[in-house]
Amino acid sequence: MLAENGGRMSLREFVAQALYHPEAGYYTSNIRTVGRRGDFSTSGTIENLRRPFARAISRWIQKNRFPHVIEVGAGDGSLAVAIMKSLSWWQRRKLRYHIVDASPKLITLQKQTLREAGLQATWHATMKQAVSATGGRASVFSNELVDAFPPDVFQWDAQNKEWLEVGLELSATGIITEACRKTTQSPELHTPFPDGQRIEVHFSYRDWLADWIPHAEKIAMLTVDYGDTTSKIYHRRPQGTLRAYFHHQRLTGDDVYARPGRQDITADVNFSHLESWGNALGMKASPLTTQSQFCQLNPSKNSETEQFQIIEQRL
Ligand SMILES: C[S@@+](CC[C@H](N)C(=O)[O-])C[C@H]1O[C@@H](n2cnc3c(N)ncnc32)[C@H](O)[C@@H]1O
């Protein structure tokens, strides 16, 4: 992969190829499933978390009163089934369920999961197509979508007071190593950082949002993911949060670059960025909540759901 790119790649390019290369990407080609039999689990696939989560999302959908809902990145489809099943027969009849996903393999799985449950949805290749099919008015939600976008990775150089872009280089002996270089792109962060601090910024998600939000008329959007706000996310994480998952094993450092296309790569999400990128597109955000609060679960008994933040943005 690096040899084809002149021996150097930014981490964003590397992760984009490793996850979404049309023939060899993890999500596009090689993922088997999400959950116990896949490389990672989510609250959409863990049964005891899925039920309260699906109930809370269906309450939110009802509250919005839009006849259309768009789920972005629906994994194996089990959360979609749980959401539709928590609606009454009459509510389900009135609601049109749309799915947008970047993974042909997961789309096949979603279709099978919904068919087996006797439920229906409409799949769209892009958000623009989904928004157009809903007349621009819909509830839009995603669970663990943003963390699957390829992040730009930066490192703070305290001496020169500048952010460097972290990339990969191929040595003459064929070994992949990390390398930092100057960049004109700013991570938009002004908090003081220790020398060498690594951070990930999901600019690829910002670009994706800017591509379709202008085509929407009135939407309510719920984004659920692991991460936090700028003031909390980088604390005690000098190496950043970029990591890979292979058969549920968490891999960091150089192991993230091993097996490109055969393991998931992810990074925590900065929700302050999501809020400011949404604001720039005319959206209004509600205060962040944790998944436990959203699902009305006892936080002391649900440490997993405490790590997930939820931002609601309205256009
Ligand atoms: C980490 S998985 C989460 C799956 C599911 N939401 C769950 O909670 O189990 C990320 C999902 O987002 C999808 N995805 C990644 N990038 C996407 C994009 N740009 N547009 C739509 N779906 C995307 C992946 O194919 C996958 O279904």
The ligand as an SDF file (V2000), in Angstrom:
LIG
                    3D

 27 29  0  0  0  0  0  0  0  0999 V2000
  -18.2560    0.2640   14.2100 C   0  0  0  0  0  0  0  0  0  0  0  0
  -19.4920   -0.2010   13.0870 S   0  0  0  0  0  0  0  0  0  0  0  0
  -20.9650    0.0980   14.0530 C   0  0  0  0  0  0  0  0  0  0  0  0
  -22.1330   -0.7200   13.5750 C   0  0  0  0  0  0  0  0  0  0  0  0
  -23.4560   -0.5480   14.2950 C   0  0  0  0  0  0  0  0  0  0  0  0
  -23.9250    0.8190   14.2960 N   0  0  0  0  0  0  0  0  0  0  0  0
  -23.3970   -1.0900   15.7020 C   0  0  0  0  0  0  0  0  0  0  0  0
  -23.5090   -0.2910   16.6440 O   0  0  0  0  0  0  0  0  0  0  0  0
  -23.2300   -2.3050   15.8740 O   0  0  0  0  0  0  0  0  0  0  0  0
  -19.4850    1.1260   11.9130 C   0  0  0  0  0  0  0  0  0  0  0  0
  -20.5580    1.0480   10.8470 C   0  0  0  0  0  0  0  0  0  0  0  0
  -20.5100    2.2380   10.0620 O   0  0  0  0  0  0  0  0  0  0  0  0
  -20.4750    1.8930    8.6720 C   0  0  0  0  0  0  0  0  0  0  0  0
  -19.8310    3.0280    7.9780 N   0  0  0  0  0  0  0  0  0  0  0  0
  -18.5550    3.4410    8.0540 C   0  0  0  0  0  0  0  0  0  0  0  0
  -18.3650    4.5620    7.3110 N   0  0  0  0  0  0  0  0  0  0  0  0
  -19.5620    4.8660    6.7760 C   0  0  0  0  0  0  0  0  0  0  0  0
  -20.0260    5.9040    5.9160 C   0  0  0  0  0  0  0  0  0  0  0  0
  -19.2110    6.8460    5.4580 N   0  0  0  0  0  0  0  0  0  0  0  0
  -21.3220    5.9030    5.5570 N   0  0  0  0  0  0  0  0  0  0  0  0
  -22.1710    4.9480    6.0090 C   0  0  0  0  0  0  0  0  0  0  0  0
  -21.7770    3.9360    6.8210 N   0  0  0  0  0  0  0  0  0  0  0  0
  -20.5110    3.9000    7.2010 C   0  0  0  0  0  0  0  0  0  0  0  0
  -19.7450    0.5700    8.6650 C   0  0  0  0  0  0  0  0  0  0  0  0
  -19.9050   -0.1500    7.4750 O   0  0  0  0  0  0  0  0  0  0  0  0
  -20.4110   -0.0970    9.8730 C   0  0  0  0  0  0  0  0  0  0  0  0
  -21.6920   -0.5940    9.5540 O   0  0  0  0  0  0  0  0  0  0  0  0
  1  2  1  0
  2  3  1  0
  2 10  1  0
  3  4  1  0
  4  5  1  0
  5  6  1  0
  5  7  1  0
  7  8  2  0
  7  9  1  0
 10 11  1  0
 11 12  1  0
 11 26  1  0
 12 13  1  0
 13 14  1  0
 13 24  1  0
 14 15  1  0
 14 23  1  0
 15 16  2  0
 16 17  1  0
 17 18  1  0
 17 23  2  0
 18 19  1  0
 18 20  2  0
 20 21  1  0
 21 22  2  0
 22 23  1  0
 24 25  1  0
 24 26  1  0
 26 27  1  0
M  CHG  2   2   1   9  -1
M  END
$$$$
